[in-house]
Amino acid sequence: MNYGTLLISKAIEASDPNALLRFNIAENDLPTQGERKAFRYVMQYAEQHRGQAPTAEMVTNEVPDFQPDFNIEASWDYLAQKLKNEAAEREFIEAINGKYDEATGKQVKSSELLQKFEEAQKTGNMELVVEWLTEKAESLKMRTSVRETIGRTLTDIKESFRDEYQKREEGRSFRIYNTPFESLNKEITGWFTGDIYGIMGESGRGKTYLICLILDSLLRQGANCLVKSFEVKEYVFIARLISIATAVDGLLIDKIGRKVGLPNKAILAGKLEDVVREKFFEVLDVLDSYYPGTLYFQGKSGSELTRTLSDLERELSTGKIDAVFLDPFYGLADVYGKNVNKTAGGAAEYAATRFENIVGDNDVVGFYTVQASVDKKEVGEDGARELRIPTRDKVKTTSRLLDIATNLIGFDSVAKEGIAGIGIEKGRNGGEDFTLELMALFDYGVLREFPKGESAAAQFDF
């Protein structure tokens, strides 16, 4: 049965061409040239005549290859689903076997699967085939989608909304994790599962350090976290985490009474002083039980590091992860992959959208870092560099990556002055234009709000 002809004929008979749009029928769903020409003619006519359909005689006169069939008893959704399924089947067969011209019997399009397989053999990377199959499956799933309704009415919504509220009331629908900063919690409530948070900063200004602090905070709350550190090796990253963890716990006290952690540079150099060295090994002995949550770490040059969104989707599908960190986002191979929509930055745009979908589908908290560029060095009257928290216009990346973030967090630090700052550039749930200055003693694991009130006075024995 020719479902494309029946659908077009039904649209003509009912004078309802827009039904083809309502049921998500596209020209490339139709198998024959005559049907595609008739579809174009009917839709163009409707556009010019306020949604009305041409008569059958007008269509056959314009497209002799098309013969309407008005012996139609099936419903719109039945015909549309059948047409979509056949279109998906044709696409799959062409992808596997290639496409042949029916008139000449000659192949006009080679097998996509064979091309990917040969490419994988040459590069020694069979993951290319797996990635292609995953993308093709997603494409076919979308291809079979029949869209009938415009949206859900309040009648449709009310019961599911009631159920969702009760789940949220009981903490079963989504989770919220505290940020490391009390003032930031008041502004944005916290990190929500299913949402994405972007961290912007200049190179070398502490983006990864902030990531480590957020990670420490989440692990303390029992979250299981996956970190993909594309630019920092395992030893360096974990050294920072140990320094931060011990600073949060106040393992050491500096000369002016501030709680600090194990010195990071000395850990990296292997030159801890005796007493500090003993404390370091005490922490190391209990590192695997230090946090209620679990860290799954993938670092630069590590054999466990994966770089594709298909890998990430597989890893999150285990259900073991509550939060994922991509440091930086452009460490993903997908960002520089096939330009799927033939536009500048198309691969990065597609990667951002897919990352958003993966985070939402798996109900985890997503974090990424991205580099910002500042045109000139800004200094104060005394010649010292001042804090300059970057804004989104300083980030040279696809705007789609910035759009998927619930909050865009700018970060900057001035190491010599011992200060850092964060600012909310974008806030869907609040916090926009919020800024917070922080104490920053990176070598000793300190990145915290400055003490206030009695706490500040006590620190200096006032």
C-alpha positions in Angstrom: 0.0 0.0 0.0 1.3 3.5 -0.9 0.9 5.4 2.3 2.4 8.6 0.9 -0.2 8.8 -1.8 -3.0 8.1 0.6 -1.9 10.8 3.0 -1.6 13.4 0.3 -5.0 12.4 -1.1 -6.6 12.6 2.3 -5.2 16.1 2.7 -6.7 17.1 -0.7 -10.1 15.5 0.0 -10.3 17.1 3.5 -8.8 20.3 2.2 -6.5 20.1 5.2 -2.8 20.3 4.0 -1.7 21.4 7.4 -2.5 17.9 8.7 0.7 16.8 6.9 2.6 19.2 9.1 0.7 18.3 12.3 1.7 14.7 11.8 5.3 15.6 11.0 5.3 14.4 7.4 8.4 15.7 5.5 9.2 15.5 1.8 12.0 13.0 2.3 9.5 10.6 3.9 7.9 10.0 0.5 9.4 7.2 -1.6 8.6 8.3 -5.2 9.4 11.4 -7.2 5.8 11.9 -8.1 4.7 12.0 -4.4 7.4 14.4 -3.5 6.4 16.8 -6.3 2.8 16.5 -5.3 3.7 17.2 -1.7 5.6 20.3 -2.7 2.7 21.6 -4.9 0.0 21.0 -2.2 2.1 22.7 0.5 3.0 25.7 -1.7 -0.6 26.1 -2.8 -1.8 26.0 0.8 0.8 28.7 1.8 -0.6 31.0 -0.9 -4.3 30.3 -0.4 -4.7 30.5 3.4 -4.3 26.8 4.2 -6.7 25.5 1.5 -5.8 22.5 -0.7 -5.8 22.4 -4.5 -8.4 20.1 -6.2 -7.4 16.6 -7.3 -7.6 17.8 -10.9 -5.2 20.7 -10.3 -2.7 18.3 -8.6 -2.8 15.7 -11.4 -2.5 18.5 -14.0 0.5 19.9 -12.3 2.1 16.5 -11.4 1.1 13.9 -14.0 3.1 11.2 -12.2 0.8 11.5 -9.2 -2.6 9.7 -9.1 -4.7 10.5 -6.1 -6.5 7.6 -4.2 -9.5 8.6 -2.3 -10.5 5.1 -1.1 -9.2 6.0 2.4 -10.6 4.5 5.6 -7.5 4.6 7.8 -6.9 7.4 10.3 -4.2 10.1 9.9 -2.0 8.7 12.7 -2.1 5.2 11.3 -1.1 6.3 7.8 1.5 8.7 9.1 3.1 6.0 11.3 3.2 3.5 8.5 4.8 6.0 6.1 7.4 7.0 8.8 8.3 3.3 9.5 8.8 2.6 5.8 11.0 5.8 5.4 13.1 4.7 8.4 13.4 1.2 6.9 14.6 2.6 3.5 17.2 4.9 5.3 18.5 1.9 7.3 18.8 -0.3 4.2 20.6 2.4 2.2 23.0 3.0 5.1 23.9 -0.6 5.2 23.8 -1.6 1.5 24.0 1.7 -0.3 21.5 3.2 -2.7 20.7 1.9 -6.2 19.0 3.6 -9.1 15.9 1.4 -9.9 16.0 2.3 -13.6 19.6 1.4 -14.3 20.4 -0.9 -11.4 23.6 1.0 -10.7 24.7 2.0 -7.2 24.4 5.8 -6.7 25.3 5.9 -3.1 27.9 3.7 -1.3 27.3 2.0 2.0 27.8 4.4 5.0 28.5 1.4 7.3 31.2 0.0 4.9 32.8 3.5 4.8 32.9 3.8 8.6 34.2 0.2 8.9 37.0 0.9 6.4 37.9 4.2 8.2 37.9 2.3 11.6 40.3 -0.3 10.2 42.7 2.3 8.9 42.8 4.2 12.2 42.5 1.2 14.4 39.6 2.7 16.2 36.5 0.5 16.0 34.7 3.0 18.3 34.0 5.0 15.1 31.6 2.3 13.9 29.9 2.2 17.3 29.5 5.9 17.4 28.1 5.9 13.8 25.6 3.2 14.7 24.5 5.1 17.8 23.9 8.3 15.8 22.1 6.4 13.1 19.8 4.8 15.7 19.0 8.2 17.1 18.3 9.5 13.6 16.0 6.6 12.9 14.2 7.1 16.2 13.5 10.7 15.2 12.5 9.6 11.7 9.7 7.4 13.0 8.2 10.2 15.3 4.7 11.1 14.4 3.7 14.4 16.0 -0.1 14.8 16.4 -0.8 17.1 19.3 0.3 20.7 19.6 0.9 20.4 23.3 -0.5 19.2 26.6 -3.6 21.0 27.9 -4.2 21.8 31.6 -6.5 18.8 31.7 -3.6 16.6 30.5 -1.2 18.3 32.9 -3.0 18.5 36.3 -2.6 14.9 37.5 1.0 14.5 36.4 1.8 17.9 37.9 0.3 16.8 41.2 2.4 13.6 41.1 5.5 15.5 40.3 4.9 18.0 43.1 4.5 15.1 45.6 7.7 13.5 44.3 9.6 16.8 44.8 8.1 17.2 48.2 9.4 13.8 49.2 12.7 14.3 47.4 12.1 11.6 44.9 12.0 13.6 41.6 15.3 15.4 41.6 18.0 16.3 44.0 19.6 19.5 45.0 23.2 19.7 46.2 24.7 22.6 48.1 27.4 24.7 46.5 30.7 25.3 48.5 29.6 28.9 49.2 26.8 29.8 51.6 26.1 33.1 49.7 25.9 31.4 46.4 23.4 28.8 47.8 21.1 31.7 48.8 21.2 33.0 45.3 20.8 29.9 43.2 19.5 27.4 45.8 22.1 24.8 44.8 23.1 22.4 42.0 20.0 20.7 40.5 20.1 17.3 38.9 19.2 17.5 35.3 20.8 20.9 35.0 24.1 22.1 33.6 26.5 24.7 35.0 29.2 26.3 33.0 32.4 27.8 34.5 34.2 30.5 32.4 37.7 31.8 33.1 41.0 32.8 31.6 43.7 30.2 31.1 45.6 29.6 34.3 43.3 31.5 36.6 41.9 28.6 38.6 38.9 27.1 36.7 40.1 23.6 37.5 40.7 24.6 41.1 37.1 25.7 41.4 36.0 22.4 39.9 38.0 20.6 42.6 36.3 22.6 45.3 32.9 21.9 43.9 33.8 18.2 43.6 35.0 18.1 47.2 31.7 19.6 48.3 29.6 17.1 46.3 31.6 14.1 47.5 31.0 15.3 51.1 27.2 15.2 50.4 27.4 11.6 49.2 27.3 12.3 45.5 29.0 9.9 43.1 31.0 12.0 40.7 32.6 11.3 37.3 35.4 13.6 36.3 36.9 13.8 32.8 40.0 15.9 33.2 41.3 16.3 29.7 44.2 18.6 30.5 45.3 17.6 34.0 46.9 14.2 34.9 45.7 12.1 37.8 48.5 12.9 40.3 48.2 16.7 39.8 44.4 16.7 40.1 44.3 14.5 43.2 47.1 16.6 44.8 44.8 19.6 44.5 41.8 17.7 45.8 43.8 16.5 48.9 45.0 20.1 49.5 41.4 21.4 49.3 39.9 18.6 51.4 42.4 19.1 54.2 41.8 22.9 54.1 38.0 22.4 54.4 38.7 20.2 57.4 41.2 22.7 58.8 44.0 20.1 59.1 46.7 22.9 59.5 46.7 26.4 60.9 48.9 29.1 59.3 50.9 31.8 61.2 47.9 34.2 61.4 45.4 31.5 62.5 43.8 30.6 59.3 42.7 27.0 58.6 44.6 25.7 55.6 45.4 22.4 53.9 48.4 20.4 52.9 50.7 22.5 50.6 50.0 21.6 47.0 53.3 22.5 45.5 55.2 20.5 48.1 53.1 17.4 47.3 53.8 17.9 43.5 57.5 18.3 44.2 57.7 15.5 46.7 59.2 17.8 49.3 56.8 17.8 52.3 58.4 18.7 55.6 58.5 15.9 58.2 55.4 16.8 60.4 53.4 17.7 57.3 54.6 14.6 55.5 53.2 12.4 58.3 49.8 14.1 58.1 49.9 13.7 54.3 50.3 9.9 54.6 47.7 9.7 57.3 45.2 11.3 54.8 46.4 9.1 52.0 45.8 6.0 54.1 42.1 6.8 54.4 41.7 8.5 51.0 39.3 5.8 49.7 37.0 6.2 52.7 37.5 10.0 53.1 34.2 10.9 51.5 30.6 9.4 51.7 30.5 9.8 47.8 32.6 8.0 45.2 34.9 9.6 42.7 35.3 8.1 39.3 38.3 9.8 37.8 39.5 9.9 34.2 42.7 12.0 33.7 44.9 13.2 30.9 47.0 10.4 29.4 45.1 7.8 31.4 44.0 4.6 29.6 40.5 5.0 31.2 39.9 8.4 29.7 37.1 8.4 27.1 36.5 11.4 24.8 33.1 10.9 23.1 29.6 11.7 24.1 28.6 8.2 23.2 31.1 7.0 25.9 29.7 9.5 28.4 26.2 8.3 27.7 27.2 4.7 28.2 29.0 5.6 31.5 26.0 7.5 32.9 23.6 4.8 31.8 25.0 2.6 34.6 23.0 4.7 37.1 26.0 5.0 39.3 26.7 8.7 38.7 25.1 11.8 40.3 27.4 14.5 38.8 29.7 14.7 35.8 32.5 17.2 35.1 34.0 18.0 31.7 37.2 20.0 32.2 37.3 21.5 29.6 34.2 20.9 27.3 36.3 21.2 24.2 38.3 18.1 25.3 35.5 16.1 23.8 36.3 14.6 20.4 32.7 15.4 19.3 33.4 19.2 19.4 35.6 18.8 16.4 33.7 16.0 14.7 31.5 15.9 11.6 29.8 19.2 10.9 26.3 17.7 11.1 24.3 20.8 10.1 26.8 22.3 7.5 27.3 25.5 9.5 30.3 27.1 11.1 30.7 25.5 14.5 28.0 23.0 13.7 29.9 20.1 15.4 30.3 22.0 18.7 26.7 23.1 18.6 25.5 19.5 18.1 27.9 18.3 20.9 26.5 20.9 23.3 22.9 19.9 22.5 23.7 16.2 22.9 25.5 16.9 26.2 22.4 18.7 27.4 20.2 15.7 26.5 22.5 13.2 28.1 22.6 15.1 31.4 18.8 15.5 31.4 18.0 11.9 30.4 20.3 10.5 33.1 19.2 13.1 35.8 22.7 14.1 36.8 24.3 17.4 37.6 26.5 18.5 34.6 29.5 20.8 34.9 31.8 22.0 32.2 34.6 24.6 32.0 35.4 26.8 29.0 38.1 29.3 28.4 37.5 33.1 28.3 39.8 35.6 26.7 40.3 39.2 28.0 41.6 41.7 25.5 44.0 43.5 27.8 45.5 43.3 31.3 43.7 45.5 33.7 45.6 47.0 36.6 44.8 49.3 39.4 46.4 52.7 40.2 49.1 50.9 42.2 50.0 48.8 39.2 48.6 45.5 40.7 46.4 43.3 38.6 42.7 43.6 39.5 40.0 40.9 39.5 38.1 40.8 36.2 35.4 38.1 36.2 34.8 37.2 32.6 31.4 37.6 30.9 29.9 35.4 28.2 31.0 37.8 25.4 34.6 36.9 26.3 34.1 33.2 25.5 34.9 32.2 22.0 32.7 29.1 21.5 29.4 28.2 20.1 26.6 30.2 21.7 24.7 26.9 22.1 27.2 25.8 24.8 26.4 28.9 26.8 22.7 28.5 26.2 22.4 25.0 27.7 23.8 26.2 31.1 21.3 26.9 33.9 24.0 29.2 35.4 27.1 30.6 33.7 29.7 31.2 36.4 32.6 33.5 35.7 35.8 33.0 37.7 39.0 34.9 38.2 41.8 35.1 40.8 44.8 37.2 41.7 47.2 34.8 43.4 49.6 37.5 44.7 46.7 39.2 46.5 45.1 36.0 47.8 41.7 36.9 46.3 39.4 35.4 43.7 35.9 36.2 42.5 32.9 34.5 41.0 30.0 36.1 39.2 26.8 34.7 37.8 26.5 35.8 34.2 23.3 34.0 33.5 20.8 32.5 35.9 17.6 30.7 35.0 16.7 30.1 38.6 18.1 33.4 40.0 21.5 34.8 40.8 22.1 36.7 37.6 24.6 39.6 38.1 25.5 38.1 41.6 29.2 38.5 42.5 31.2 37.1 45.4 34.8 37.9 46.4 36.7 34.9 47.9 39.9 34.3 49.9 42.2 32.3 47.6 45.3 30.6 48.9 45.5 28.0 46.2 48.8 26.4 47.4 47.1 25.6 50.7 43.8 24.4 49.4 41.9 27.6 50.4 39.1 29.0 48.3 36.3 30.2 50.6 34.2 33.2 51.5 35.8 35.8 53.7 34.7 35.5 57.3 32.0 37.9 58.4 31.0 39.4 61.7 32.1 37.6 64.8 34.0 35.0 62.8 36.1 37.7 61.2 36.8 39.4 64.5 37.7 36.1 66.2 40.2 35.3 63.4 42.2 38.4 64.3 41.7 38.3 68.1 39.6 41.5 68.1 
